[in-house]
């Protein structure tokens, strides 16, 4: 089993911590990417970019999609998005707003990483 580390902004970090976000979507920046290596049972440690707080999660699955819409339809917008409204249109707009995501997804697709958060008390939001 391997451990991977990813940084997250405050809102998605809290959504994962509160178990309302169950799938993390990531676009690789090249054909060499860690998402291809992740497997069920690996540990994924998220670091809150604002506070430095860390959250250990377990990788349940990694699915690769050609585009954001297919990922959101397959995984469910309610499991992937941490912002409102939880619609496919909003999800596509949101992912495309991240630096280089639109270009990278067109080249390399997008990964949906299913995660399980340990049973901890829910954080106050």
C-alpha distance (Angstrom), angle and dihedral (degrees) to the residues before:
residue distance angle dihedral
X1 . . .
X2 3.77 . .
X3 3.80 134.1 .
X4 3.80 122.0 -135.2
X5 3.81 128.6 -170.3
X6 3.81 126.1 -147.2
X7 3.80 131.8 172.5
X8 3.80 121.5 -132.2
X9 3.80 136.1 -174.6
X10 3.82 117.8 -114.4
X11 3.85 99.6 -95.5
X12 3.82 99.4 52.8
X13 3.82 90.4 39.3
X14 3.83 90.7 57.2
X15 3.81 91.8 43.2
X16 3.81 90.1 55.6
X17 3.79 90.9 44.3
X18 3.81 90.0 51.9
X19 3.81 90.9 45.5
X20 3.80 94.1 -121.7
X21 3.82 90.6 114.2
X22 3.80 110.4 56.6
X23 3.79 101.4 164.5
X24 3.81 127.3 53.5
X25 3.80 115.0 -155.3
X26 3.79 117.2 -150.3
X27 3.80 133.6 176.1
X28 3.80 116.6 -151.5
X29 3.80 119.5 -133.3
X30 3.82 93.6 -143.1
X31 3.78 141.6 3.9
X32 3.82 86.5 -89.8
X33 3.79 103.2 77.2
X34 3.79 139.9 143.8
X35 3.80 93.0 -129.9
X36 3.83 90.2 73.8
X37 3.81 88.8 56.7
X38 3.81 99.3 48.0
X39 3.77 115.5 107.0
X40 3.80 138.9 -178.2
X41 3.80 109.3 -75.0
X42 3.81 96.5 26.8
X43 3.80 118.3 127.4
X44 3.79 119.6 -115.6
X45 3.80 114.6 -165.2
X46 3.79 115.3 -161.0
X47 3.80 118.8 -159.4
X48 3.79 118.9 -155.9
X49 3.82 105.7 -126.9
X50 3.81 91.0 -149.8
X51 3.80 102.0 46.2
X52 3.81 105.9 17.0
X53 3.81 88.4 -125.1
X54 3.79 114.2 151.9
X55 3.80 129.4 -141.8
X56 3.80 123.2 -167.8
X57 3.79 116.4 -147.5
X58 3.79 134.5 173.6
X59 3.80 120.6 -121.8
X60 3.81 109.2 -123.8
X61 3.81 98.0 176.1
X62 3.78 144.1 -20.6
X63 3.80 118.1 -142.7
X64 3.82 124.5 -176.2
X65 3.80 121.5 -145.8
X66 3.77 133.6 -176.4
X67 3.80 93.5 -135.3
X68 3.80 144.4 11.3
X69 3.80 95.8 -109.8
X70 3.82 93.1 57.1
X71 3.81 90.8 47.3
X72 3.82 92.7 50.5
X73 3.81 92.4 46.2
X74 3.81 93.0 47.7
X75 3.82 99.2 41.6
X76 3.83 97.7 32.8
X77 3.80 123.1 -110.6
X78 3.82 90.1 -117.1
X79 3.83 89.2 61.8
X80 3.82 97.1 44.2
X81 3.80 108.3 37.2
X82 3.79 125.3 72.2
X83 3.82 94.7 -174.8
X84 3.78 133.8 66.7
X85 2.94 139.6 -76.6
X86 3.78 94.9 45.7
X87 3.80 95.5 -148.8
X88 3.78 132.1 130.2
X89 3.80 90.7 -118.8
X90 3.82 92.3 52.9
X91 3.81 90.7 45.8
X92 3.80 92.9 52.7
X93 3.81 91.0 47.2
X94 3.80 91.4 47.1
X95 3.82 96.1 50.0
X96 3.81 91.7 44.1
X97 3.82 89.3 54.7
X98 3.82 92.0 64.4
X99 3.81 114.9 98.4
X100 3.84 110.7 -86.3
X101 3.83 93.1 -13.5
X102 3.81 96.0 119.6
X103 3.82 92.6 51.4
X104 3.81 93.5 42.1
X105 3.81 93.9 48.3
X106 3.81 90.0 50.7
X107 3.83 88.7 54.0
X108 3.81 104.2 33.7
X109 3.81 108.1 13.0
X110 3.80 125.4 -129.7
X111 3.79 132.3 -77.4
X112 3.79 125.9 -137.9
X113 3.79 110.2 -153.7
X114 3.80 113.1 -163.3
X115 3.79 110.4 -148.0
X116 3.77 137.4 -170.5
X117 3.78 118.1 -151.8
X118 3.80 116.2 -150.2
X119 3.78 116.7 -109.2
X120 3.79 100.8 -89.4
X121 3.78 129.7 148.1
X122 3.79 109.7 -81.6
X123 3.79 114.5 -103.5
X124 3.77 120.3 -119.3
X125 3.78 111.0 -108.4
